Amino acid sequence: MADQPLTADAFMEGHPLGTTALAWVRHVLSGHGPFRERAGRSQIAFHGRRGYAYLWLPGRYLRQHEDDVVLSLALDHEVRSPRIKEVAHPSPQTWMHHVEFQDAGALDDELASLLLSAARLAQ
């Protein structure tokens, strides 16, 4: 089984909020052009021309974050919002925004707008 590529659904198996977040990301992106998703050992990446959104579970690495889900979004500018836990600036053109949440209420129109902005930039 180790030779089989991991699926996004298998990555989220056993994590109800992660499964909900994955379905939500797919739903938001489905009406806005093609996208690819790829599950790795540490995250699920969503791609256009390049990666723009990454869904991951910090509880796999940090005990105090067992129930959390993080959606990381690559944008071409910094967005300031109290719901963004951290912003990194890994390259001159990219600001990576990390949104951590503990319940499905965070999956709202504001987050959908940020996700779609990231997707448009990667097309």
ZIZI-V368424 format. One record per pair of residues at least 24 apart in sequence whose C-alpha atoms are under 10 Angstrom apart, sorted by the first residue. I is the first residue (numbers start at 1). J is the second residue. Records with the same first field share a line. If there is no record, write none. Layout:
I: J  J
This chain:
5: 38  39  40  41
6: 38  39  40  41  44
7: 37  38  39  40  41  44
8: 37  38  39  40  43  44  45  55
9: 39  44
10: 39
11: 39  40  41  42  43  44  56  57
12: 39  43  44  55  56  57
15: 57  66  67  68  69
16: 67  103  104
17: 57  67  68  69  101  102  103  104
18: 55  56  57  67  68  69  70  102  103  104
19: 69
20: 103  104  107
21: 55  56  69  70  71  101  103  104  106  107
22: 55  56  69  71
24: 104  107  108  112
25: 53  55  71  107  111  112  115  116
27: 112
28: 109  111  112  113  115  116
29: 112  115  116  119
32: 116  119  120
33: 119  120  123
34: 119  123
35: 119  122  123
43: 70  71
44: 71
45: 71  72
46: 73  119  122
47: 118  119  122  123
48: 118  119  120  121  122  123
49: 119  120  121  122  123
50: 74  119  121  122  123
51: 118  119  121  122  123
52: 94  96  115  116  117  118  119  120  121  122  123
53: 96  97  98  114  115  116  118  119  122
54: 96  98
55: 98  99  100
56: 100
57: 100
58: 100
65: 100  101  102
66: 102
67: 101  102  103
68: 100  101  102  103
69: 99  100  101  102  103  104
70: 97  98  99  100  101  102
71: 97  98  99  100  101  111  115
72: 96  97  98  99  100  115  118
73: 97  98  99  111  114  115  116  117  118  119
74: 98  114  115  117  118  119  121  122
75: 114  115  117  118  119  120  121  122
76: 117  118  121
79: 114
83: 111
84: 111
